[in-house]
């Protein structure tokens, strides 16, 4: 049975977007591909407020998260970890044979500017990683405040996972001064998985040139060289890039501010619905995601059964991730969803909840 996806990713993909993937195939070294690539990068630059490097990688976002480590961690990395994916990033860096310290933060709490400044003041680190919107917990950390602190540490590469926030909230790469900003298109972009979008500052490219053992597939210098020809180092997933080009046109037609406001409205409605139904929110007040809501179990709801019943009706929800599985559930509100879609899932869950509550 096909299910309408209200999970944090991959999310629902609109039929017109899927249709955009069916355009005739072209060769990735043909002029036609260069034209497509240039179009996509131009729109992404508009979205991210940058004229700098924006790259496409045929991989999950974690491919670039590993690549950023191989290119930019040359001394030691400070990994700010407040959920499952930021924890995993630390593990990935160590498995690359690189030095990294995990700075643990309680799940449900954001990374703070104060903690970043205190950590980096030691002078031990030449890179830091953080997750802007921690998908496992629904926590949004204050990126602008952290960016102000990072200006005090120009020798530290500022590497940020915006996997589940990019295109749903305004991210100004130049103002924030990020060295590498990473996203996957299967979340707020509303596309099938398999393509990552990332930026690299000129400082990051120069630093990458000095990195040993950075490999080929995720070599930032290779991406930069190929970008001059409106291309990628290796064969890209052209069908998905067709769809990305189409989606970006939809974003522009909607208007950036309208798009961000729609996501905020859906987030507010989901939080209000959760409280109306007697639940509490997992993320701390003032640090809540606009793309997914992580809701605390009330200790009397069988979330696994709720997920099962919703699935039987053609809807996919998530009953928590990692160590908070079944202690929480998550509802996505991003991509092409509107308030009508949210009201649809709220009505279904209100119908099912009496069947799974003690």
HULIN-V81732 format. One record per run of one state. SS is the DSSP state (H for helix, E for strand, C for the rest). FROM is the first residue (numbers start at 1). LEN is the number of residues. If there is no record, write none. Layout:
ss->SS from->FROM len->LEN
ss->SS from->FROM len->LEN
This chain:
ss->C from->1 len->3
ss->E from->4 len->2
ss->C from->6 len->9
ss->H from->15 len->6
ss->C from->21 len->10
ss->H from->31 len->18
ss->C from->49 len->4
ss->E from->53 len->5
ss->C from->58 len->3
ss->H from->61 len->12
ss->C from->73 len->4
ss->E from->77 len->5
ss->C from->82 len->2
ss->H from->84 len->12
ss->C from->96 len->4
ss->E from->100 len->5
ss->C from->105 len->8
ss->H from->113 len->8
ss->C from->121 len->6
ss->E from->127 len->5
ss->C from->132 len->1
ss->E from->133 len->2
ss->C from->135 len->4
ss->E from->139 len->2
ss->C from->141 len->2
ss->H from->143 len->8
ss->C from->151 len->6
ss->E from->157 len->5
ss->C from->162 len->4
ss->E from->166 len->1
ss->C from->167 len->2
ss->E from->169 len->1
ss->C from->170 len->3
ss->H from->173 len->4
ss->C from->177 len->3
ss->E from->180 len->5
ss->C from->185 len->11
ss->E from->196 len->5
ss->C from->201 len->1
ss->H from->202 len->7
ss->C from->209 len->11
ss->H from->220 len->8
ss->C from->228 len->10
ss->H from->238 len->17
ss->C from->255 len->1
ss->H from->256 len->21
ss->C from->277 len->3
ss->E from->280 len->2
ss->C from->282 len->6
ss->E from->288 len->1
ss->C from->289 len->3
ss->E from->292 len->5
ss->C from->297 len->4
ss->E from->301 len->1
ss->C from->302 len->1
ss->H from->303 len->10
ss->C from->313 len->2
ss->E from->315 len->2
ss->C from->317 len->1
ss->E from->318 len->1
ss->C from->319 len->3
ss->H from->322 len->3
ss->E from->325 len->1
ss->C from->326 len->2
ss->E from->328 len->5
ss->C from->333 len->6
ss->H from->339 len->18
ss->E from->357 len->1
ss->C from->358 len->1
